[in-house]
Amino acid sequence: MERFVHGGNIYEDTPADGWLDFSANINPLGLPASAQRAIAAHIGDVIHYPDPAARGLRSALTAAFAVPQEAMVLGNGAAELFYLFFQTFRPRHTILPVPSFSEYERSALAVGSSVTYFQLDPHEGFRLDAGKLLAALPEQGCLVIGNPNNPTGTLLTRTGLLQLAAAAAAKKTWLLVDESFLDFLPDDAPYSLIDLAADTPYLFVIRSMTKFFALPGLRLGFGAASPEAVRAMERGKDVWNVNLLAQEAGVAALQDDGYARASRALVAEERRFLCGSLAGFPGVRVYPTQVNFLLLDIRGTGLSSAALTARMRREGVLIRDCGNYPGLDGRSYVRLAVRTHDENVELLERLETILV
């Protein structure tokens, strides 16, 4: 199970003043005030079951992403939707470009799908070679793509993804695209397939709302696919899988344009600050990214990822040891979230005491 450990576990050996958590990729602005007000206004309504049709949330998602409601399935976070997909369609073979988010593999293994890794080359910035990947596509299987990919931050264009989708569909192979971090880009149109999923066979596109809207404790996500595929998934899920407060918070957050603009501006500014500052640390390589996390190769520091993570933990700072990511070497990579400026400065100060 150590292969499937995540960041964001703030509950073990918590220091008196709490953790400074850079291990989870959550919006540094925190929960939108609009969502907080919605939760407070509806707290008394938890005596009722949630709306099983989630009508208000579905309408807000259709307005935001141009996805027809009959092509939409809601989830208790994006992770639930990975499992729901595999439990519904049970592809015999799954191709995973690695390194990537561990729940892709875990959800495939849960239904007995055989998993094959497609190795991304660190010397090429973990760029995905679409030509080689096309040659590796199985018949009647599944290809899972994180776009942007976690932990590398790499992106595929909409055009490239459509080529993969067409090639996969010709082999009756599913393309599952996880767009959980696309909201952090100023413009996701050149990269997203969410608006095409309803009319594209063998395509399932997933979006998380927990990262961008800072709702990991409530859990909220949605997926888009053909209406036929959505009906199949709906038959296999809990009718009340999205709770009442998550529905109300989601509606409010989706309509909060000011929060979205401020979030993207802050993340872009602080990402530049962190990248520039970290590049000055001896032995540290920072991989370029457009989202709210950074992958660092620290082999030049002489410390392993486990050692650096442990020393930062003693400083009250959580970072993500990437030693359990297939596709990485097990000891040379860590991942950092982009936080507020004051938090980022504190991170750099504590790293400096160790690395400089």
Residue frames as qw, qx, qy, qz and C-alpha x, y, z in Angstrom:
[[0.000, 0.881, 0.473, 0.000, 0.00, 0.00, 0.00],
 [0.369, -0.627, 0.079, 0.681, 2.98, 2.35, 0.32],
 [0.330, 0.154, 0.572, 0.735, 2.88, 2.68, -3.46],
 [0.063, -0.656, -0.579, -0.479, -0.48, 4.45, -3.13],
 [0.350, -0.603, -0.388, 0.603, 0.32, 6.89, -0.30],
 [0.234, 0.802, 0.298, 0.463, -0.67, 10.51, -1.03],
 [0.229, 0.194, -0.290, 0.909, 0.33, 13.92, 0.19],
 [0.376, -0.466, -0.159, -0.785, -1.92, 16.03, 2.39],
 [0.711, -0.414, -0.565, 0.056, -1.91, 13.78, 5.45],
 [0.012, 0.623, -0.296, 0.724, -1.82, 16.41, 8.19],
 [0.752, -0.502, -0.097, -0.416, -3.16, 14.10, 10.89],
 [0.909, -0.124, -0.278, 0.285, -0.03, 12.26, 12.03],
 [0.637, -0.279, -0.181, 0.696, 2.25, 13.70, 14.75],
 [0.152, 0.838, 0.270, 0.449, 0.80, 17.16, 14.23],
 [0.402, 0.066, -0.351, 0.843, 2.98, 19.92, 15.75],
 [0.083, -0.559, -0.573, 0.593, 1.42, 22.37, 18.17],
 [0.168, 0.578, -0.037, -0.798, 1.26, 25.17, 15.60],
 [0.777, 0.507, 0.281, -0.244, 0.15, 22.84, 12.76],
 [0.693, 0.022, 0.493, 0.526, 1.84, 21.81, 9.55],
 [0.240, 0.665, -0.261, -0.658, 2.94, 24.06, 6.73],
 [0.736, 0.173, 0.655, 0.013, 1.59, 21.77, 4.02],
 [0.262, 0.619, -0.460, -0.580, 3.26, 21.83, 0.61],
 [0.248, -0.116, 0.950, 0.149, 2.46, 18.18, -0.04],
 [0.352, 0.558, 0.747, -0.075, -1.12, 18.69, -1.31],
 [0.206, 0.108, 0.405, 0.884, -1.86, 20.65, -4.50],
 [0.033, -0.744, -0.658, 0.110, -4.74, 22.78, -3.22],
 [0.174, 0.783, 0.182, 0.569, -5.56, 26.38, -4.18],
 [0.433, -0.023, -0.461, 0.774, -3.56, 28.61, -1.80],
 [0.240, -0.338, -0.018, -0.910, -6.46, 31.08, -1.50],
 [0.134, 0.094, 0.861, -0.481, -8.41, 28.41, 0.35],
 [0.148, 0.543, 0.826, 0.003, -12.15, 27.89, 0.35],
 [0.037, 0.418, 0.295, 0.859, -13.99, 30.69, -1.54],
 [0.157, 0.075, 0.488, -0.855, -15.94, 33.00, 0.73],
 [0.600, 0.049, -0.269, -0.752, -18.95, 32.38, -1.51],
 [0.658, -0.032, -0.746, -0.096, -18.74, 28.65, -0.83],
 [0.200, -0.033, -0.722, 0.661, -18.33, 29.27, 2.90],
 [0.382, 0.056, 0.195, -0.902, -21.52, 31.33, 2.90],
 [0.690, 0.031, -0.494, -0.527, -23.37, 28.63, 0.97],
 [0.514, -0.026, -0.826, 0.229, -22.26, 25.96, 3.43],
 [0.004, -0.070, -0.582, 0.810, -23.31, 28.08, 6.40],
 [0.491, 0.053, -0.060, -0.868, -26.67, 28.90, 4.82],
 [0.786, 0.037, -0.451, -0.420, -27.47, 25.23, 4.21],
 [0.115, 0.305, -0.874, 0.361, -25.96, 23.58, 7.29],
 [0.518, 0.016, 0.560, -0.646, -29.43, 23.04, 8.72],
 [0.765, 0.321, -0.210, -0.517, -30.49, 21.24, 5.55],
 [0.242, 0.370, -0.897, 0.000, -28.29, 18.23, 6.30],
 [0.508, 0.038, 0.709, -0.488, -31.33, 16.73, 8.02],
 [0.778, 0.483, 0.118, -0.384, -32.51, 15.98, 4.44],
 [0.791, 0.071, 0.469, 0.386, -31.07, 13.67, 1.80],
 [0.099, -0.433, 0.373, 0.815, -29.14, 15.45, -0.95],
 [0.670, 0.536, -0.007, -0.513, -30.89, 16.01, -4.26],
 [0.775, -0.069, 0.586, 0.226, -30.06, 12.75, -6.08],
 [0.616, 0.662, 0.314, 0.287, -30.25, 14.56, -9.42],
 [0.465, -0.432, 0.029, 0.772, -28.08, 17.45, -8.12],
 [0.391, 0.763, 0.462, 0.228, -30.07, 19.76, -10.36],
 [0.074, -0.986, 0.043, 0.141, -28.54, 23.03, -9.19],
 [0.480, -0.567, 0.537, 0.399, -24.97, 21.74, -9.49],
 [0.601, 0.267, 0.651, 0.379, -25.58, 20.19, -12.89],
 [0.288, 0.903, 0.302, 0.107, -26.99, 23.47, -14.21],
 [0.223, -0.913, 0.258, 0.225, -23.98, 25.39, -12.90],
 [0.580, -0.295, 0.642, 0.406, -21.56, 22.88, -14.48],
 [0.545, 0.551, 0.561, 0.290, -23.34, 23.05, -17.83],
 [0.117, 0.989, 0.090, -0.007, -23.08, 26.84, -17.77],
 [0.353, -0.800, 0.417, 0.249, -19.39, 26.72, -16.86],
 [0.393, -0.361, 0.774, 0.340, -18.17, 23.90, -19.13],
 [0.558, 0.373, -0.344, -0.656, -20.75, 23.55, -21.94],
 [0.065, 0.079, -0.994, -0.027, -21.38, 19.91, -21.03],
 [0.594, -0.279, -0.392, -0.645, -24.95, 18.68, -21.59],
 [0.536, -0.418, 0.516, -0.521, -26.45, 17.37, -18.37],
 [0.969, 0.062, 0.089, -0.224, -27.19, 13.97, -19.91],
 [0.765, 0.461, -0.348, 0.285, -23.45, 13.65, -20.66],
 [0.013, -0.641, 0.494, -0.587, -22.38, 14.39, -17.07],
 [0.792, -0.353, -0.495, 0.057, -21.73, 12.13, -14.08],
 [0.217, -0.824, 0.278, -0.444, -20.99, 13.58, -10.64],
 [0.784, 0.022, -0.553, 0.280, -18.48, 12.20, -8.16],
 [0.615, -0.784, -0.029, 0.077, -17.42, 12.36, -4.55],
 [0.288, -0.716, 0.494, 0.400, -14.15, 13.84, -5.83],
 [0.545, 0.566, -0.503, -0.359, -12.42, 12.88, -9.08],
 [0.060, -0.351, 0.931, -0.078, -10.98, 9.74, -7.49],
 [0.594, 0.193, 0.670, -0.402, -14.40, 8.13, -7.11],
 [0.671, 0.607, -0.033, -0.425, -14.94, 8.57, -10.84],
 [0.225, 0.532, -0.802, -0.153, -11.77, 6.64, -11.73],
 [0.251, -0.054, 0.938, -0.233, -13.11, 3.68, -9.76],
 [0.602, 0.442, 0.419, -0.517, -16.62, 4.08, -11.16],
 [0.521, 0.624, -0.406, -0.419, -15.29, 4.08, -14.71],
 [0.176, 0.384, -0.905, -0.052, -13.20, 0.92, -14.25],
 [0.350, 0.091, 0.849, -0.384, -15.94, -0.89, -12.36],
 [0.620, 0.515, 0.224, -0.548, -18.40, -0.07, -15.14],
 [0.656, 0.645, -0.279, -0.276, -16.38, -0.81, -18.28],
 [0.820, -0.347, 0.449, 0.071, -13.70, -3.21, -16.96],
 [0.560, 0.719, -0.393, -0.120, -11.06, -2.81, -19.69],
 [0.981, -0.074, -0.085, 0.158, -8.79, -5.84, -19.91],
 [0.696, 0.041, -0.046, 0.716, -5.62, -3.80, -20.38],
 [0.104, -0.980, -0.146, 0.090, -4.67, -0.33, -19.14],
 [0.642, 0.349, -0.061, 0.680, -1.79, 1.81, -20.39],
 [0.349, -0.905, -0.159, 0.184, -0.39, 4.35, -17.93],
 [0.468, 0.650, -0.227, 0.554, 2.21, 6.93, -18.92],
 [0.692, -0.660, -0.195, 0.215, 4.35, 7.20, -15.79],
 [0.094, -0.205, -0.750, 0.622, 5.02, 8.91, -13.50],
 [0.331, -0.407, -0.387, -0.758, 1.38, 9.69, -12.86],
 [0.512, -0.371, 0.314, -0.708, -1.27, 9.86, -10.14],
 [0.035, -0.191, 0.973, -0.124, -1.37, 6.54, -8.28],
 [0.553, 0.239, 0.568, -0.561, -5.18, 6.25, -8.15],
 [0.625, 0.451, -0.390, -0.504, -5.21, 5.56, -11.91],
 [0.374, 0.286, -0.882, 0.001, -3.34, 2.33, -11.33],
 [0.183, -0.014, 0.827, -0.531, -5.14, 1.44, -8.13],
 [0.628, 0.306, 0.254, -0.669, -8.58, 1.79, -9.71],
 [0.637, 0.410, -0.547, -0.356, -7.52, -0.32, -12.71],
 [0.227, 0.237, -0.922, 0.205, -6.08, -3.05, -10.50],
 [0.427, 0.005, 0.589, -0.686, -9.26, -3.06, -8.41],
 [0.807, 0.318, 0.140, -0.478, -11.13, -4.67, -11.32],
 [0.819, -0.081, 0.529, 0.206, -8.30, -6.93, -12.48],
 [0.572, 0.819, -0.043, 0.004, -7.20, -4.83, -15.44],
 [0.820, -0.098, 0.076, 0.559, -3.59, -5.56, -16.37],
 [0.024, -0.977, 0.029, 0.210, -1.47, -2.40, -16.15],
 [0.774, 0.226, 0.128, 0.577, 1.39, -1.57, -18.49],
 [0.246, -0.790, -0.007, 0.561, 3.63, 1.43, -17.85],
 [0.587, 0.677, 0.157, 0.415, 4.59, 3.77, -20.68],
 [0.600, -0.458, -0.125, 0.644, 7.77, 5.41, -19.42],
 [0.200, 0.967, 0.070, 0.143, 8.18, 9.18, -19.76],
 [0.752, 0.184, -0.172, 0.609, 11.80, 10.29, -20.12],
 [0.364, -0.827, -0.180, 0.389, 13.09, 12.77, -17.49],
 [0.451, -0.260, 0.338, 0.784, 15.84, 13.84, -19.92],
 [0.065, 0.363, 0.562, 0.740, 13.07, 15.04, -22.26],
 [0.226, -0.136, 0.246, -0.933, 11.19, 16.83, -19.47],
 [0.326, 0.222, 0.861, -0.320, 8.75, 13.91, -19.17],
 [0.448, 0.356, -0.226, -0.788, 7.23, 14.92, -22.51],
 [0.729, 0.175, 0.637, -0.181, 4.79, 12.34, -23.86],
 [0.014, 0.296, -0.714, -0.635, 5.77, 10.98, -27.30],
 [0.693, 0.265, 0.250, -0.621, 2.37, 10.58, -28.94],
 [0.629, 0.442, -0.550, -0.326, 3.75, 8.55, -31.85],
 [0.225, 0.232, -0.921, 0.218, 5.23, 5.88, -29.58],
 [0.376, 0.074, 0.657, -0.649, 2.11, 5.89, -27.44],
 [0.709, 0.321, -0.114, -0.618, -0.13, 5.33, -30.45],
 [0.556, 0.336, -0.750, -0.127, 1.88, 2.24, -31.32],
 [0.088, 0.121, -0.885, 0.440, 1.38, 0.90, -27.78],
 [0.575, -0.061, 0.156, -0.801, -2.43, 1.24, -27.68],
 [0.230, 0.010, 0.971, -0.066, -4.15, -2.06, -26.85],
 [0.359, -0.273, -0.653, -0.609, -7.35, -3.44, -28.33],
 [0.598, -0.578, -0.452, -0.323, -10.43, -2.98, -26.12],
 [0.596, -0.211, -0.465, 0.620, -8.38, -1.45, -23.32],
 [0.183, -0.956, -0.229, 0.019, -7.88, 1.91, -21.68],
 [0.534, 0.287, -0.147, 0.782, -5.31, 4.70, -21.84],
 [0.344, -0.853, -0.341, 0.193, -5.22, 7.13, -18.91],
 [0.450, 0.425, -0.016, 0.785, -3.75, 10.61, -19.43],
 [0.299, -0.736, -0.354, 0.494, -3.33, 13.27, -16.76],
 [0.370, 0.437, 0.282, 0.770, -3.56, 16.65, -18.47],
 [0.204, 0.739, -0.610, 0.197, -1.79, 18.41, -16.79],
 [0.823, -0.027, -0.558, 0.101, 0.04, 15.37, -15.49],
 [0.504, -0.744, 0.316, -0.304, 0.67, 14.91, -11.78],
 [0.418, -0.770, -0.123, 0.466, 3.52, 15.12, -10.68],
 [0.587, 0.041, 0.316, 0.744, 5.33, 16.40, -13.81],
 [0.108, 0.690, 0.171, -0.696, 3.01, 19.28, -14.78],
 [0.132, -0.135, 0.677, 0.711, 3.33, 18.42, -18.48],
 [0.521, 0.480, 0.303, -0.638, 0.48, 19.18, -20.89],
 [0.356, 0.187, 0.776, 0.486, -0.89, 17.75, -24.11],
 [0.225, 0.157, -0.159, -0.948, -2.72, 19.98, -26.58],
 [0.673, 0.305, 0.381, -0.555, -6.34, 19.49, -27.53],
 [0.645, 0.546, -0.398, -0.356, -5.21, 18.57, -31.06],
 [0.213, 0.399, -0.887, 0.095, -2.83, 15.90, -29.81],
 [0.382, 0.011, 0.782, -0.491, -5.44, 14.45, -27.47],
 [0.722, 0.401, 0.107, -0.553, -8.01, 14.27, -30.26],
 [0.526, 0.489, -0.668, -0.193, -5.54, 12.25, -32.34],
 [0.017, -0.199, 0.928, -0.314, -5.13, 9.86, -29.42],
 [0.551, 0.188, 0.519, -0.626, -8.90, 9.68, -28.94],
 [0.721, 0.450, -0.223, -0.477, -9.50, 8.80, -32.59],
 [0.416, 0.410, -0.811, -0.009, -6.79, 6.13, -32.60],
 [0.194, -0.098, 0.853, -0.474, -8.05, 4.66, -29.33],
 [0.657, 0.266, 0.306, -0.636, -11.68, 4.57, -30.48],
 [0.639, 0.443, -0.513, -0.363, -10.64, 2.72, -33.65],
 [0.374, 0.202, -0.889, 0.172, -9.38, -0.06, -31.35],
 [0.634, -0.566, -0.413, -0.327, -12.42, 0.18, -29.06],
 [0.586, -0.144, -0.462, 0.650, -10.04, 1.43, -26.39],
 [0.225, -0.917, -0.330, 0.015, -11.09, 4.09, -23.90],
 [0.390, 0.377, -0.221, 0.811, -9.21, 7.34, -23.47],
 [0.453, -0.781, -0.408, 0.134, -9.64, 8.60, -19.90],
 [0.359, 0.500, -0.119, 0.779, -8.38, 12.17, -19.52],
 [0.468, -0.653, -0.455, 0.383, -7.95, 13.63, -16.05],
 [0.245, 0.644, 0.096, 0.719, -8.18, 17.44, -16.29],
 [0.529, -0.671, -0.466, 0.231, -8.14, 18.02, -12.54],
 [0.436, -0.522, -0.048, 0.731, -5.59, 20.86, -12.65],
 [0.350, 0.429, 0.457, 0.696, -6.61, 22.62, -15.87],
 [0.156, -0.904, -0.391, -0.071, -8.62, 25.23, -13.95],
 [0.496, -0.675, 0.040, 0.545, -5.33, 26.80, -12.81],
 [0.448, 0.123, 0.435, 0.772, -4.44, 27.80, -16.39],
 [0.146, 0.393, 0.086, -0.904, -5.53, 31.25, -17.56],
 [0.664, 0.357, -0.207, -0.624, -7.06, 29.61, -20.66],
 [0.555, -0.178, 0.812, -0.028, -7.72, 25.89, -20.83],
 [0.733, 0.536, 0.102, -0.406, -9.31, 25.88, -24.31],
 [0.454, 0.631, -0.602, -0.182, -6.11, 24.76, -26.12],
 [0.057, 0.336, -0.918, 0.204, -5.89, 21.69, -23.86],
 [0.478, 0.051, 0.676, -0.558, -9.35, 20.58, -22.74],
 [0.203, -0.087, -0.846, -0.485, -11.64, 17.95, -24.29],
 [0.164, 0.249, 0.759, -0.579, -14.44, 18.40, -21.74],
 [0.467, 0.439, 0.106, -0.760, -16.81, 20.04, -24.23],
 [0.498, 0.361, -0.631, -0.473, -16.30, 17.28, -26.83],
 [0.153, -0.170, 0.950, -0.211, -16.77, 14.25, -24.62],
 [0.615, 0.280, 0.475, -0.564, -20.53, 13.96, -25.18],
 [0.747, 0.579, -0.035, -0.325, -20.05, 13.33, -28.90],
 [0.309, 0.630, -0.712, -0.029, -16.75, 11.44, -28.89],
 [0.944, -0.153, -0.233, -0.174, -16.88, 7.64, -28.54],
 [0.874, -0.116, -0.288, 0.373, -14.68, 5.91, -25.97],
 [0.268, 0.440, -0.262, 0.816, -13.76, 9.20, -24.29],
 [0.526, -0.733, -0.428, 0.055, -14.24, 9.99, -20.60],
 [0.289, 0.517, -0.224, 0.774, -13.00, 13.34, -19.27],
 [0.565, -0.605, -0.510, 0.232, -12.78, 13.99, -15.53],
 [0.097, 0.653, -0.165, 0.732, -12.56, 17.29, -13.67],
 [0.483, -0.385, -0.621, 0.482, -11.89, 17.73, -9.96],
 [0.118, -0.843, -0.146, -0.505, -13.37, 20.67, -8.09],
 [0.736, -0.621, -0.170, 0.211, -11.45, 19.91, -4.91],
 [0.662, -0.040, 0.033, 0.747, -8.10, 21.33, -6.09],
 [0.186, 0.429, 0.196, 0.862, -9.07, 24.66, -7.63],
 [0.406, -0.653, -0.189, -0.611, -11.90, 25.45, -5.21],
 [0.069, 0.369, -0.723, 0.580, -10.06, 24.05, -2.15],
 [0.760, -0.215, 0.051, -0.612, -12.76, 21.50, -1.28],
 [0.427, 0.271, -0.863, 0.005, -10.77, 18.31, -0.58],
 [0.129, -0.015, 0.825, -0.551, -12.60, 17.72, 2.70],
 [0.620, 0.298, 0.266, -0.676, -16.01, 17.95, 1.01],
 [0.409, -0.023, 0.849, 0.335, -15.01, 15.95, -2.12],
 [0.532, 0.680, 0.289, -0.414, -16.43, 17.03, -5.47],
 [0.151, -0.339, 0.678, 0.635, -15.76, 16.22, -9.11],
 [0.723, 0.467, 0.288, -0.420, -17.53, 15.42, -12.35],
 [0.391, -0.169, 0.753, 0.501, -16.96, 13.57, -15.59],
 [0.556, 0.540, -0.038, -0.631, -18.19, 13.92, -19.16],
 [0.259, -0.103, 0.905, 0.323, -18.81, 11.14, -21.66],
 [0.304, -0.168, -0.648, -0.678, -21.44, 10.04, -24.16],
 [0.614, -0.265, 0.164, -0.725, -24.96, 9.86, -22.68],
 [0.907, -0.011, -0.384, -0.174, -24.92, 6.09, -23.17],
 [0.583, 0.198, -0.605, 0.505, -21.69, 5.74, -21.18],
 [0.166, -0.325, 0.400, -0.841, -23.01, 8.06, -18.48],
 [0.794, -0.222, -0.087, -0.559, -26.17, 6.00, -18.10],
 [0.848, 0.052, -0.512, 0.126, -24.05, 2.88, -17.66],
 [0.343, 0.231, -0.562, 0.716, -21.98, 4.56, -14.92],
 [0.419, -0.337, 0.171, -0.826, -25.04, 6.00, -13.20],
 [0.866, -0.188, -0.335, -0.321, -26.43, 2.48, -12.80],
 [0.808, -0.003, -0.483, 0.337, -23.36, 1.49, -10.78],
 [0.239, 0.297, -0.402, 0.832, -23.00, 4.35, -8.33],
 [0.146, -0.459, -0.684, 0.547, -24.55, 5.43, -5.04],
 [0.095, 0.762, 0.513, 0.383, -27.52, 7.68, -5.76],
 [0.282, -0.955, -0.082, -0.035, -26.44, 10.12, -2.99],
 [0.828, -0.004, -0.068, 0.557, -22.70, 10.07, -3.66],
 [0.260, 0.375, -0.064, 0.887, -22.44, 13.91, -3.68],
 [0.245, -0.503, -0.680, 0.474, -23.55, 15.34, -0.36],
 [0.051, 0.891, 0.448, 0.054, -25.81, 18.33, 0.08],
 [0.282, -0.863, 0.086, 0.411, -23.14, 20.75, 1.29],
 [0.470, -0.202, 0.576, 0.638, -20.79, 19.81, -1.53],
 [0.304, 0.598, 0.636, 0.382, -23.54, 20.49, -4.05],
 [0.064, -0.961, -0.263, 0.059, -24.30, 23.92, -2.61],
 [0.417, -0.695, 0.288, 0.510, -20.63, 24.86, -2.24],
 [0.509, 0.072, 0.632, 0.580, -19.98, 23.77, -5.82],
 [0.223, 0.795, 0.505, 0.252, -22.75, 25.95, -7.23],
 [0.202, -0.958, -0.041, 0.201, -21.48, 28.99, -5.34],
 [0.520, -0.500, 0.438, 0.536, -17.85, 28.42, -6.25],
 [0.510, 0.311, 0.623, 0.506, -18.55, 27.93, -9.97],
 [0.136, 0.875, 0.389, 0.253, -20.28, 31.31, -10.06],
 [0.419, -0.840, 0.033, 0.343, -17.48, 33.13, -8.23],
 [0.688, 0.639, 0.023, 0.343, -15.55, 34.67, -11.13],
 [0.075, -0.908, 0.311, -0.269, -13.58, 37.01, -8.85],
 [0.744, -0.478, 0.467, -0.009, -12.19, 34.07, -6.89],
 [0.889, 0.275, 0.281, 0.236, -11.19, 32.28, -10.10],
 [0.437, 0.824, -0.095, 0.347, -9.35, 35.32, -11.49],
 [0.309, -0.830, 0.403, -0.230, -7.56, 36.01, -8.21],
 [0.880, -0.258, 0.396, 0.044, -6.55, 32.36, -7.88],
 [0.823, 0.442, 0.158, 0.321, -5.00, 32.15, -11.34],
 [0.209, 0.886, -0.201, 0.362, -3.15, 35.42, -10.88],
 [0.530, -0.716, 0.423, -0.168, -1.75, 34.42, -7.48],
 [0.919, -0.080, 0.362, 0.135, -0.66, 30.96, -8.61],
 [0.695, 0.629, 0.042, 0.345, 1.05, 32.32, -11.73],
 [0.017, 0.889, -0.296, 0.349, 2.93, 34.98, -9.76],
 [0.619, -0.601, 0.478, -0.163, 3.98, 32.68, -6.93],
 [0.949, 0.155, 0.229, 0.155, 4.94, 29.87, -9.31],
 [0.532, 0.738, -0.151, 0.387, 7.35, 32.23, -11.05],
 [0.266, -0.810, 0.399, -0.338, 8.73, 33.33, -7.67],
 [0.842, -0.342, 0.411, -0.069, 9.22, 29.77, -6.45],
 [0.890, 0.376, 0.113, 0.232, 10.76, 28.54, -9.71],
 [0.345, 0.813, -0.243, 0.401, 13.21, 31.43, -9.81],
 [0.420, -0.727, 0.444, -0.313, 14.17, 31.05, -6.16],
 [0.914, -0.184, 0.361, -0.035, 14.53, 27.27, -6.23],
 [0.797, 0.558, -0.059, 0.222, 16.68, 27.41, -9.36],
 [0.115, 0.820, -0.425, 0.366, 19.32, 29.17, -7.25],
 [0.752, -0.490, 0.407, -0.170, 19.63, 26.24, -4.83],
 [0.125, 0.553, -0.799, -0.200, 22.68, 24.09, -5.60],
 [0.073, -0.078, 0.994, 0.022, 21.87, 20.64, -6.94],
 [0.412, 0.457, 0.644, -0.454, 18.15, 21.35, -7.55],
 [0.002, 0.059, 0.647, 0.760, 16.48, 21.05, -10.96],
 [0.395, 0.394, 0.480, -0.677, 12.98, 22.51, -11.30],
 [0.271, 0.283, 0.802, 0.451, 10.82, 21.10, -14.09],
 [0.171, -0.008, -0.131, -0.977, 8.74, 23.74, -15.90],
 [0.013, 0.467, 0.879, -0.091, 5.01, 23.74, -15.23],
 [0.131, -0.359, -0.250, -0.890, 1.94, 25.90, -15.79],
 [0.598, -0.556, -0.498, -0.291, -0.04, 24.74, -12.77],
 [0.423, -0.787, 0.170, -0.416, 0.08, 24.92, -8.97],
 [0.849, -0.440, 0.274, 0.105, 2.83, 22.41, -8.20],
 [0.293, 0.788, -0.538, -0.070, 6.51, 21.90, -9.03],
 [0.990, -0.067, -0.016, 0.123, 8.50, 18.70, -9.53],
 [0.072, -0.875, 0.479, -0.018, 12.09, 18.95, -8.27],
 [0.915, 0.160, -0.292, 0.229, 15.01, 16.66, -9.06],
 [0.373, -0.877, 0.264, -0.146, 17.26, 16.92, -6.00],
 [0.967, -0.006, -0.061, 0.248, 19.88, 14.28, -6.80],
 [0.500, 0.587, -0.214, 0.600, 22.55, 16.99, -7.05],
 [0.372, -0.770, 0.202, -0.477, 22.06, 17.92, -3.40],
 [0.267, 0.319, -0.860, 0.297, 23.38, 14.60, -2.12],
 [0.417, -0.005, 0.649, -0.637, 20.12, 14.00, -0.24],
 [0.010, -0.269, -0.921, -0.282, 17.51, 11.42, -1.08],
 [0.347, -0.452, -0.332, -0.752, 13.87, 12.44, -1.38],
 [0.690, -0.506, -0.517, 0.001, 13.11, 10.49, 1.80],
 [0.554, -0.224, -0.325, 0.733, 15.88, 12.25, 3.71],
 [0.033, 0.194, 0.071, 0.978, 14.85, 15.73, 2.57],
 [0.503, -0.496, -0.464, -0.534, 11.19, 15.01, 3.31],
 [0.691, -0.454, -0.500, 0.259, 12.08, 13.80, 6.82],
 [0.413, -0.124, -0.212, 0.877, 14.25, 16.85, 7.55],
 [0.167, -0.310, -0.222, -0.909, 11.58, 19.24, 6.31],
 [0.604, -0.512, -0.561, -0.242, 9.04, 17.40, 8.42],
 [0.587, -0.374, -0.431, 0.575, 11.17, 18.09, 11.49],
 [0.144, -0.002, 0.006, 0.990, 10.98, 21.75, 10.45],
 [0.310, 0.460, 0.555, -0.620, 7.17, 21.56, 10.46],
 [0.422, 0.506, -0.310, -0.685, 6.90, 21.48, 6.66],
 [0.746, 0.162, 0.645, -0.032, 5.26, 18.72, 4.64],
 [0.320, 0.553, -0.503, -0.582, 6.54, 18.13, 1.10],
 [0.934, 0.186, 0.105, -0.286, 5.69, 15.26, -1.23],
 [0.350, -0.443, 0.790, 0.239, 8.30, 12.52, -1.40],
 [0.728, 0.429, -0.207, -0.492, 7.88, 11.13, -4.93],
 [0.116, -0.435, 0.892, 0.033, 9.78, 7.95, -4.12],
 [0.495, 0.174, 0.829, -0.191, 6.65, 5.80, -4.59],
 [0.577, 0.629, -0.019, -0.521, 5.84, 7.06, -8.10],
 [0.784, 0.138, 0.521, 0.310, 6.43, 4.39, -10.76],
 [0.525, 0.753, 0.198, 0.343, 8.47, 5.97, -13.52],
 [0.060, -0.905, 0.337, -0.252, 10.74, 7.92, -11.16],
 [0.565, 0.390, -0.687, 0.239, 13.93, 6.49, -9.70],
 [0.733, -0.447, -0.511, 0.039, 12.63, 6.14, -6.14],
 [0.620, -0.493, -0.255, 0.555, 14.94, 8.59, -4.39],
 [0.413, -0.011, 0.148, 0.899, 15.59, 11.78, -6.37],
 [0.088, -0.435, -0.409, -0.797, 12.30, 13.65, -6.73],
 [0.032, -0.441, -0.658, 0.609, 10.03, 15.74, -4.53],
 [0.029, 0.601, 0.533, 0.595, 6.93, 17.76, -5.38],
 [0.129, -0.276, -0.407, 0.861, 6.00, 21.13, -3.90],
 [0.122, 0.787, 0.599, 0.083, 2.66, 22.91, -4.03],
 [0.187, 0.383, 0.034, 0.904, 2.51, 26.62, -4.81],
 [0.304, -0.639, -0.625, 0.329, 1.25, 28.41, -1.71],
 [0.012, -0.986, -0.162, -0.031, 0.83, 32.07, -0.66],
 [0.422, 0.740, -0.327, 0.410, 3.87, 34.36, -0.80],
 [0.380, -0.687, 0.482, -0.391, 4.50, 34.32, 2.95],
 [0.925, -0.158, 0.329, -0.105, 4.25, 30.53, 3.02],
 [0.835, 0.494, -0.061, 0.234, 6.54, 30.21, 0.01],
 [0.129, 0.794, -0.429, 0.411, 9.13, 32.45, 1.66],
 [0.642, -0.518, 0.479, -0.299, 8.97, 30.32, 4.80],
 [0.975, 0.152, 0.156, 0.035, 9.44, 27.17, 2.73],
 [0.623, 0.666, -0.227, 0.343, 12.50, 28.64, 1.02],
 [0.189, -0.767, 0.469, -0.396, 14.00, 29.74, 4.32],
 [0.805, -0.333, 0.454, -0.188, 13.68, 26.25, 5.79],
 [0.918, 0.362, 0.064, 0.151, 15.00, 24.63, 2.63],
 [0.333, 0.817, -0.341, 0.326, 17.96, 26.98, 2.70],
 [0.479, -0.660, 0.515, -0.264, 18.97, 25.79, 6.17],
 [0.889, -0.063, 0.453, -0.016, 19.20, 22.26, 4.76],
 [0.811, 0.473, 0.252, 0.234, 20.47, 22.68, 1.21],
 [0.361, 0.841, -0.139, 0.379, 22.75, 25.71, 1.30]]
